Amino acid sequence: MKKISILFCFLLLLQNTFSQEITIKKVRSAFEKGDWSKARETVDGYLATEKGAADWEGWYYKGLIYGQIGKDATLKSSVPNSWEVSYQAYRKSMELDQKQAGTFMLMRNYPVFENYQELFKKGIDQFNNKDYKTAYETYLLTDQVGRFIYQNKWALSELDTLLTFYIGASALQADMNEQAIEAFQKIADKEIGGEGYEIIYQHLSYYYDQKGDRKKADQYVNSGRKLYPNDGYYDKLELDRERKNGTSPRLFEKYEIVLKKDPDNYDLRYDYAAELFNWLFTDQQVKEDEKENIFNAIITQLNKCTSLEPTRTESFLLIGKTYYNHAASYQDRYNSIKSTNTAEQSKKAEIKSQMDKHLQEAIKSLTITAALFEKMPQDEFKKDRRNKSEYKSTLYLLAESYRVLGDTKKSQEYEKKEQAIQ
């Protein structure tokens, strides 16, 4: 009787052990019930067994279950990488039995597309929150899912253009320039265009130009011009190249080309005027019969600058310097006339008149410059060391202009102001 009792207990224990064994049937049942915490526990337990680890269907259900966790507002925080875990499970399922797993994917309308979409959204949120390095890593994972979809011929294309753009943009923002170049080239080498993609061709052109790879830079310049014919960036790039060759009429031609496409660019106009100023007065490479044209070109550019930015001092100061230096050239011509005959003296009087007009124009612009400096808050004035030297230069030129015009009182007034600056 005792032996029968022991045997009965053993059979009950054995039956209970078999009833607790996790099977794929239990995994299916847990999924159908929709209790995702319990379903997660069930599928993970099943896959931890030797039989489960080799079962494509178990991995397939893990993909489904973890996808549901990723969509559950309450549970997703407990598994922050649920969409990645889900994707890896689908991938394992396909590796174990591509035919059957692929059929099940088809029957549920390829649930792995949700993994792609959710990861992409996650990357965009990270990018918008300026967590660029994390966004880059998320986009790379998204691309893995995309390549998985493409390789199984379910959808997408060989190059996921928008995602690749975001990979490059996030890398660029994260100061991962080599990774940005790698991503951008995938798009640029196929000459794919579109709104916002112009930055790809600009960045590649600049990158290779800075590396000294002119051939590669020109490849992307040509593609950029073709796709974005109204983009003035490539003209500016050529302008920068020409600057390296020094000041010349060819450089001025480049400026004119760029300004036609970007007429309200203050800095570009000011730089152009400064180049012309140096060409005329410092380098002194201008032929005599061209001097007046160059002078007028300087004033034209600077007048446009003052209309664009009426509170910036440098353009008004350069106007003053231009008129002052041009007046000096009239003075040289005035002093060169020694003859006392009527014709020569008349010519001399006309030169004196032109010189005085130029000095008056210089004073007009320099007075505005001085006023702008004097209205400038002290903290702003001191922030840039150039302000002090340029203010002193302004006062010096005012004193000299009044001196040449014969207004001693005004000249001394500005001399004292200049000397008072410590």
C-alpha positions as CSV (number, residue, x, y, z in Angstrom):
1,M,0.0,0.0,0.0
2,K,2.9,2.3,0.8
3,K,4.6,1.6,-2.5
4,I,1.4,2.5,-4.4
5,S,1.2,5.8,-2.5
6,I,4.8,6.7,-3.4
7,L,4.2,5.9,-7.0
8,F,1.0,8.0,-7.1
9,C,2.8,11.0,-5.7
10,F,5.6,10.6,-8.3
11,L,3.1,10.5,-11.1
12,L,1.4,13.6,-9.8
13,L,4.8,15.4,-9.6
14,L,5.7,14.3,-13.1
15,Q,2.3,15.4,-14.4
16,N,2.7,18.8,-12.7
17,T,6.2,19.3,-14.3
18,F,4.9,18.6,-17.8
19,S,1.9,21.0,-17.2
20,Q,4.4,23.8,-16.3
21,E,6.6,23.2,-19.3
22,I,6.4,26.2,-21.6
23,T,5.5,25.3,-25.2
24,I,4.9,27.3,-28.4
25,K,1.2,26.7,-27.9
26,K,1.4,28.6,-24.6
27,V,3.3,31.4,-26.3
28,R,0.6,31.7,-28.9
29,S,-2.1,31.7,-26.2
30,A,-0.3,34.4,-24.2
31,F,-0.1,36.6,-27.3
32,E,-3.8,36.1,-28.1
33,K,-4.8,37.1,-24.5
34,G,-3.0,40.5,-24.9
35,D,-1.4,40.5,-21.4
36,W,1.9,41.8,-22.6
37,S,3.8,41.4,-19.3
38,K,2.7,37.8,-19.1
39,A,3.3,37.2,-22.8
40,R,6.9,38.6,-22.5
41,E,7.6,36.3,-19.5
42,T,6.2,33.4,-21.5
43,V,8.1,33.9,-24.7
44,D,11.4,34.7,-22.9
45,G,11.0,31.5,-20.9
46,Y,10.3,29.5,-24.0
47,L,13.3,30.9,-25.9
48,A,15.5,30.1,-22.9
49,T,14.9,26.4,-23.5
50,E,17.0,24.4,-25.9
51,K,13.9,23.6,-28.0
52,G,12.6,27.2,-28.0
53,A,15.9,28.8,-28.9
54,A,15.8,26.8,-32.2
55,D,12.2,27.5,-33.0
56,W,11.6,30.2,-35.6
57,E,8.0,30.7,-34.5
58,G,9.1,31.5,-30.9
59,W,11.4,34.2,-32.2
60,Y,8.6,35.5,-34.5
61,Y,6.2,35.8,-31.5
62,K,8.9,37.5,-29.5
63,G,9.1,40.1,-32.3
64,L,5.3,40.6,-32.1
65,I,5.1,40.7,-28.3
66,Y,8.0,43.2,-27.9
67,G,6.5,45.4,-30.6
68,Q,3.2,45.5,-28.6
69,I,5.2,46.4,-25.5
70,G,6.8,49.3,-27.5
71,K,3.3,50.6,-28.3
72,D,2.0,50.3,-24.7
73,A,2.2,53.6,-22.9
74,T,2.5,51.9,-19.5
75,L,5.0,49.1,-20.4
76,K,7.4,50.7,-22.9
77,S,9.4,52.5,-20.2
78,S,10.3,49.1,-18.7
79,V,11.9,48.0,-22.0
80,P,13.2,51.2,-23.6
81,N,14.8,49.3,-26.5
82,S,11.7,47.1,-27.2
83,W,11.6,48.0,-30.9
84,E,15.3,47.0,-31.3
85,V,14.6,43.7,-29.4
86,S,11.6,43.1,-31.6
87,Y,13.6,43.6,-34.8
88,Q,16.4,41.3,-33.7
89,A,13.8,38.6,-32.9
90,Y,12.3,38.9,-36.4
91,R,15.7,38.7,-37.9
92,K,16.5,35.5,-35.9
93,S,13.2,34.0,-36.9
94,M,14.1,34.5,-40.6
95,E,17.5,33.1,-40.1
96,L,16.0,29.9,-38.6
97,D,13.3,29.4,-41.3
98,Q,13.1,32.0,-44.0
99,K,10.2,30.4,-45.8
100,Q,7.8,29.9,-42.8
101,A,8.8,33.1,-41.0
102,G,8.4,35.0,-44.3
103,T,4.9,33.5,-44.7
104,F,3.9,34.5,-41.2
105,M,5.2,38.0,-41.8
106,L,3.1,38.2,-45.0
107,M,0.0,37.0,-43.1
108,R,0.3,39.9,-40.6
109,N,1.2,42.5,-43.3
110,Y,4.9,42.6,-42.4
111,P,4.8,43.9,-38.8
112,V,8.5,44.8,-39.0
113,F,7.5,47.9,-40.8
114,E,6.3,49.2,-37.4
115,N,9.8,48.7,-36.1
116,Y,11.2,50.9,-38.9
117,Q,8.6,53.6,-38.4
118,E,8.9,53.8,-34.6
119,L,12.7,53.9,-34.6
120,F,12.6,56.6,-37.3
121,K,10.2,58.6,-35.1
122,K,12.4,58.1,-32.1
123,G,15.5,59.3,-34.0
124,I,13.6,62.5,-35.1
125,D,12.6,63.2,-31.5
126,Q,16.2,62.9,-30.4
127,F,17.4,65.1,-33.3
128,N,14.8,67.7,-32.4
129,N,16.0,67.6,-28.8
130,K,19.5,68.2,-30.1
131,D,20.7,64.8,-28.9
132,Y,22.5,64.4,-32.2
133,K,24.9,61.5,-31.4
134,T,22.1,59.4,-30.0
135,A,19.9,60.3,-32.9
136,Y,22.7,59.2,-35.3
137,E,22.9,55.8,-33.6
138,T,19.1,55.4,-33.7
139,Y,19.0,56.3,-37.4
140,L,21.7,53.7,-38.0
141,L,19.6,51.1,-36.3
142,T,16.6,52.2,-38.3
143,D,18.7,51.7,-41.5
144,Q,19.5,48.2,-40.4
145,V,15.8,47.5,-40.2
146,G,15.3,49.1,-43.6
147,R,18.1,47.0,-45.1
148,F,16.5,43.9,-43.6
149,I,13.2,44.8,-45.2
150,Y,14.8,45.5,-48.5
151,Q,16.9,42.3,-48.6
152,N,13.8,40.2,-48.0
153,K,12.2,42.1,-51.0
154,W,9.2,43.3,-48.8
155,A,9.5,47.0,-49.8
156,L,11.7,50.1,-49.6
157,S,14.6,50.7,-52.0
158,E,18.3,50.1,-52.2
159,L,19.0,53.6,-50.9
160,D,16.7,55.0,-48.2
161,T,17.3,58.6,-49.2
162,L,15.4,60.5,-46.5
163,L,16.9,58.3,-43.7
164,T,20.4,58.6,-45.2
165,F,20.0,62.3,-45.2
166,Y,19.1,62.3,-41.5
167,I,22.0,60.0,-40.7
168,G,24.3,62.6,-42.4
169,A,22.6,65.6,-40.8
170,S,22.8,64.1,-37.3
171,A,26.5,63.1,-37.7
172,L,27.2,66.6,-39.0
173,Q,25.6,68.2,-36.0
174,A,27.4,65.8,-33.7
175,D,30.8,66.9,-35.2
176,M,31.2,63.5,-36.7
177,N,32.3,64.8,-40.1
178,E,33.6,61.7,-41.6
179,Q,30.4,59.8,-40.9
180,A,28.4,62.8,-42.4
181,I,30.5,62.7,-45.6
182,E,30.0,59.0,-45.9
183,A,26.2,59.3,-45.7
184,F,25.9,62.4,-47.9
185,Q,28.0,60.8,-50.6
186,K,25.5,58.0,-51.0
187,I,22.9,60.5,-52.0
188,A,25.2,62.8,-54.0
189,D,26.8,60.1,-56.0
190,K,23.3,59.3,-57.4
191,E,22.6,63.0,-58.0
192,I,19.4,62.9,-55.9
193,G,18.0,66.3,-55.3
194,G,15.0,67.8,-53.4
195,E,14.1,70.5,-51.0
196,G,16.7,70.7,-48.2
197,Y,19.2,68.4,-49.9
198,E,21.2,71.3,-51.3
199,I,23.3,71.2,-48.0
200,I,24.6,67.8,-49.1
201,Y,26.3,69.2,-52.3
202,Q,27.4,72.4,-50.5
203,H,29.1,70.4,-47.7
204,L,30.7,67.9,-49.9
205,S,32.1,70.6,-52.2
206,Y,33.5,72.6,-49.3
207,Y,34.9,69.4,-47.6
208,Y,36.9,68.3,-50.7
209,D,37.9,71.8,-51.6
210,Q,39.4,72.3,-48.1
211,K,41.2,68.9,-48.5
212,G,42.7,70.1,-51.7
213,D,40.9,67.5,-53.8
214,R,39.8,69.8,-56.6
215,K,38.6,67.0,-58.8
216,K,36.2,65.6,-56.2
217,A,35.1,69.1,-55.1
218,D,34.3,70.0,-58.7
219,Q,32.3,66.8,-59.1
220,Y,29.9,67.9,-56.3
221,V,30.0,71.5,-57.5
222,N,28.8,70.4,-60.9
223,S,26.1,68.2,-59.4
224,G,25.0,71.0,-57.1
225,R,24.8,73.5,-60.0
226,K,22.8,71.0,-62.0
227,L,20.3,70.3,-59.3
228,Y,20.1,73.8,-57.8
229,P,20.9,76.3,-60.6
230,N,19.9,79.3,-58.5
231,D,22.1,78.4,-55.5
232,G,24.8,81.0,-55.2
233,Y,26.9,78.8,-52.9
234,Y,29.1,77.5,-55.7
235,D,29.9,80.9,-57.0
236,K,31.0,81.9,-53.5
237,L,33.2,78.8,-53.4
238,E,34.9,79.8,-56.6
239,L,35.2,83.3,-55.2
240,D,37.1,81.9,-52.2
241,R,39.3,80.0,-54.5
242,E,40.1,83.1,-56.5
243,R,40.9,85.1,-53.3
244,K,43.8,82.7,-52.7
245,N,45.3,83.8,-55.9
246,G,45.4,87.4,-54.7
247,T,43.6,90.6,-55.7
248,S,43.0,91.0,-59.5
249,P,40.4,92.0,-62.0
250,R,39.4,88.3,-62.3
251,L,38.6,88.4,-58.5
252,F,36.4,91.4,-59.1
253,E,34.5,89.6,-61.8
254,K,33.8,86.8,-59.4
255,Y,32.4,89.2,-56.9
256,E,30.0,90.7,-59.5
257,I,28.8,87.2,-60.4
258,V,28.1,86.3,-56.8
259,L,26.4,89.6,-56.0
260,K,23.9,89.2,-58.8
261,K,22.6,86.1,-57.0
262,D,23.0,87.5,-53.5
263,P,22.5,91.3,-53.8
264,D,21.7,92.0,-50.1
265,N,24.8,90.3,-48.7
266,Y,26.4,93.1,-46.6
267,D,29.6,91.2,-45.8
268,L,30.2,90.3,-49.4
269,R,29.7,93.8,-50.6
270,Y,32.0,95.2,-47.9
271,D,34.7,92.7,-48.7
272,Y,34.4,93.6,-52.4
273,A,34.8,97.3,-51.6
274,A,37.8,96.6,-49.3
275,E,39.5,94.6,-52.1
276,L,38.9,97.4,-54.6
277,F,40.2,100.0,-52.0
278,N,43.4,98.0,-51.5
279,W,43.8,97.6,-55.3
280,L,43.4,101.3,-55.9
281,F,45.2,102.9,-52.9
282,T,47.5,100.2,-51.3
283,D,48.6,98.0,-54.1
284,Q,48.4,100.9,-56.6
285,Q,48.0,98.5,-59.6
286,V,45.2,100.5,-61.2
287,K,45.9,102.2,-64.5
288,E,45.4,106.0,-64.6
289,D,42.4,105.9,-66.9
290,E,40.7,103.3,-64.7
291,K,41.1,105.0,-61.4
292,E,37.9,106.9,-61.5
293,N,35.9,103.8,-62.3
294,I,37.4,101.9,-59.5
295,F,36.7,104.8,-57.1
296,N,33.1,104.9,-58.2
297,A,32.8,101.1,-57.8
298,I,34.0,101.3,-54.2
299,I,31.5,104.1,-53.3
300,T,28.7,102.2,-55.0
301,Q,29.3,99.1,-53.0
302,L,29.7,100.9,-49.7
303,N,26.6,103.0,-50.2
304,K,24.7,99.8,-50.6
305,C,26.3,98.5,-47.4
306,T,25.1,101.6,-45.4
307,S,21.6,101.2,-46.7
308,L,21.6,97.5,-45.7
309,E,23.2,98.0,-42.3
310,P,22.9,101.7,-41.3
311,T,24.4,101.2,-37.8
312,R,27.6,99.4,-38.7
313,T,30.6,101.7,-38.5
314,E,33.1,100.0,-40.9
315,S,31.3,100.9,-44.1
316,F,30.9,104.6,-43.2
317,L,34.6,104.7,-42.2
318,L,35.7,103.1,-45.4
319,I,33.7,105.6,-47.4
320,G,35.4,108.4,-45.5
321,K,38.9,106.8,-46.2
322,T,38.0,106.4,-49.9
323,Y,37.0,110.1,-50.3
324,Y,40.0,111.2,-48.2
325,N,42.5,109.2,-50.2
326,H,41.0,110.2,-53.5
327,A,41.2,113.8,-52.4
328,A,44.9,113.3,-51.7
329,S,45.4,112.2,-55.4
330,Y,43.8,115.5,-56.4
331,Q,46.1,117.3,-54.1
332,D,49.1,115.6,-55.8
333,R,47.9,116.8,-59.2
334,Y,47.2,120.3,-57.8
335,N,50.7,120.6,-56.4
336,S,52.2,119.3,-59.6
337,I,51.0,122.4,-61.5
338,K,53.7,125.1,-61.4
339,S,52.8,127.2,-64.4
340,T,51.1,130.6,-63.8
341,N,49.4,130.9,-67.2
342,T,45.7,131.3,-67.2
343,A,44.8,127.9,-68.6
344,E,46.9,126.0,-66.1
345,Q,45.7,128.1,-63.2
346,S,42.1,127.5,-64.3
347,K,42.8,123.8,-64.3
348,K,44.4,124.1,-60.9
349,A,41.3,125.8,-59.5
350,E,39.1,123.0,-60.9
351,I,41.3,120.4,-59.3
352,K,41.1,122.3,-55.9
353,S,37.3,122.4,-56.2
354,Q,37.2,118.6,-56.8
355,M,39.6,118.0,-53.9
356,D,37.5,120.1,-51.5
357,K,34.3,118.3,-52.6
358,H,35.9,114.9,-51.8
359,L,37.1,116.1,-48.4
360,Q,33.5,117.4,-47.6
361,E,32.1,114.0,-48.6
362,A,34.8,112.3,-46.4
363,I,33.8,114.6,-43.5
364,K,30.1,113.8,-44.0
365,S,30.7,110.0,-43.7
366,L,33.3,110.3,-41.0
367,T,31.0,112.4,-38.9
368,I,28.4,109.6,-39.0
369,T,31.1,107.1,-38.1
370,A,32.2,109.1,-35.1
371,A,28.6,109.5,-33.9
372,L,28.0,105.7,-34.2
373,F,31.0,105.0,-32.1
374,E,30.0,107.6,-29.5
375,K,26.5,106.1,-29.2
376,M,27.9,102.7,-28.8
377,P,27.5,101.3,-25.2
378,Q,30.8,101.0,-23.4
379,D,30.6,97.2,-23.0
380,E,30.0,96.8,-26.7
381,F,32.7,99.3,-27.6
382,K,35.3,97.5,-25.5
383,K,34.2,94.1,-26.7
384,D,36.1,94.5,-30.0
385,R,39.6,95.9,-29.8
386,R,39.2,97.3,-33.3
387,N,36.6,99.8,-32.1
388,K,39.1,101.9,-30.3
389,S,41.7,102.0,-33.1
390,E,39.0,102.7,-35.7
391,Y,37.4,105.4,-33.7
392,K,40.9,107.1,-33.3
393,S,41.4,106.7,-37.1
394,T,38.0,108.4,-37.7
395,L,38.9,111.4,-35.5
396,Y,42.3,111.7,-37.1
397,L,40.9,111.8,-40.6
398,L,38.3,114.4,-39.6
399,A,41.0,116.6,-38.1
400,E,43.1,116.2,-41.2
401,S,40.2,116.9,-43.6
402,Y,39.2,120.1,-41.8
403,R,42.9,121.1,-41.7
404,V,43.3,120.8,-45.5
405,L,40.0,122.7,-45.9
406,G,41.4,125.5,-43.7
407,D,39.0,125.1,-40.8
408,T,41.5,125.2,-38.0
409,K,38.9,125.3,-35.2
410,K,37.2,122.1,-36.3
411,S,40.6,120.4,-36.9
412,Q,41.8,121.2,-33.4
413,E,38.5,120.0,-31.9
414,Y,38.9,116.5,-33.4
415,E,42.6,116.5,-32.6
416,K,41.8,117.0,-28.9
417,K,39.2,114.2,-29.0
418,E,41.7,111.8,-30.5
419,Q,44.4,112.7,-28.0
420,A,41.9,112.2,-25.1
421,I,41.4,108.5,-26.0
422,Q,43.5,106.3,-23.8
